[in-house]
């Protein structure tokens, strides 16, 4: 009887666009779950939300006159984490590298 090595893998997904982030998160989760149904590699798959980071900028409308007239801009960075346990005999990094993931989304892969 062979003993399986179970490893935990965490993928952090970040984007400025919320819809693109949700589509990418669902795509990665579906990719992992469909692969696990073929090879039985994933034991537990969870997706959770991290707090949104906001950066506000205040800009003068006119640099020479009327210093009280200002515009405010805000950039939001949305974050999700996909955490799962898998059989370490199968290379999950090749699976993620070969998949067609969305541009505009930053992926961090870590083994905690």
ABEGO torsion letter per residue (X at the ends): XBBBBBBBBBBBBBBABAAAAAAAAAAAAAAAAAAAAAAGABABBBBBBBBBBBBBBBBBABAABGAABBBBBBBBBBBBBBBBBBBAABBAAAAAAABBBBBGBBBBBBBX
